[in-house]
């Protein structure tokens, strides 16, 4: 890419990404901390990918997602998944109309722009499959009719890492459909002190005014496709992903026998897409190695399947990813 065209894309990104700062500024008015969570949700939204959130209850996951939906003027829907849930409760069903003698379509809560699928692992596999089909195909079928999901369409699914009794864990093949798996951590003591002062009230009135519309967001997604990725960055991503499949070829012999399955090509694709979105957040028209390192763990942690030996030694995917980034040469 010539200097001229790189300058041109930088100027374009700088111009199109101004709303990102407006969103972050508005969110700080209602949310204390969780900046990394906000950044990763924005990355997923801009990259047109879905996100799996893992964290204990009470960490403002719902508040962040709901507030973000208000700021981009989209329809938000929170769906609580339960063991007795049916696919029709999610996607909708056909209702017989006695007056017309015909069946009317009643759409389910999945027909929104931003979906918070709370405790997705509490729902039976049929319901999980219905959600994941809508995520992947961006359409769903009710009766004989197929309905496209409105754009933008972002699903943020939560899993509670504490309670596993009575749950239906997502198979690895299905978690792979999520672009990112984000760990939501506790706030610091200073942040929690501010939370107490803001939220320890009987009435909390929060009104957010949209700072960007759906058309601007969709335009931003198209702009991200033009962000420049150097060949050295591509090689860096390929080396990271291939090292999860053949660690011995990348001076990672200590990881042999610990990884059952490495990242698929979807890992490489999503790593590039997420890095482009991160560059957009930073108002840059090109991807740097730091973008890859910033979002790499969120893209890879649910795509590295460990062996029983690794689990017996209490080695986690986080440990594996840390070794990859320590070993693979940075361009």
KAKA-V603172 format. One line per field, one symbol per residue. ss: DSSP state (@ for helix, = for strand, . for the rest). psi: psi as a letter, one per 40 degrees, with the letter a starting at -180 (. if undefined). burial: b if it has 9 or more other ideal C-beta (glycine too) atoms within 8 Angstrom, else e. Layout:
# KAKA-V603172
ss: ???
psi: ???
burial: ???
This chain:
# KAKA-V603172
ss: ..@@@@@@@@@@@@@@.@@@@@@@@@@@......@@@@@@@@@@@@....====......@@@@@@@@@@@....=====......@@@@@======....======......=====.@@@..@@@@@@@@@@@@@.====..====.....======............@@@@....====.....@@@@@@@@@@@..............@@@@@@@@@@@...=..@@@@@@@@@@@@@@@.@@@@..@@@...===...@@@@@@@@@@@@@@@@@....=..@@@@@@@@@@@@....==.@@@@@....@@@@@@@@@@@....
psi: hidddddddddddddeeddddddddddedehhafddddddddddddefiihhhhiiieefdddddddddddefihihhhhhideiidddddaihhhhddeeihihhiaeegidhhhghfdeeiiddddddddddddefiihhbeihhiiiiihhhhhihhedhehfigihiddddeehdihhhhiiiiddddddddddegidhhhhhhhheiiddddddddddddehhhiddddddddddddeedgddefffdeehedhdhaiidddddddddddddddddefieihiddddddeddddddeehhiidddddefhidddddddddddhhh.
burial: eeeeebeebbbbbbebbebbebbbebbeebbbbbeebbbbbbbbbbbebbbbbbbeeebbbbbbbbbbbbbbebebbbbebeeebebeebbbebeebeeeeeebbebbebbbbbbbbbbbbbbeeebbbbbbbbbeebbbbbeeeebebbebbbbbbbbbeeeeeeebebebebbbebbbbbebeebeeebbebbeebeeeeeeeeebebbbebebbbbbbebbebbbbbeebbbbbbbbbbbbbebeebebeebeebbeebbeebbbebbbbbbbbbbbbeebbbbbbebbbebbebbbbbbbebbeebbeeebebeebbebbbebbeee
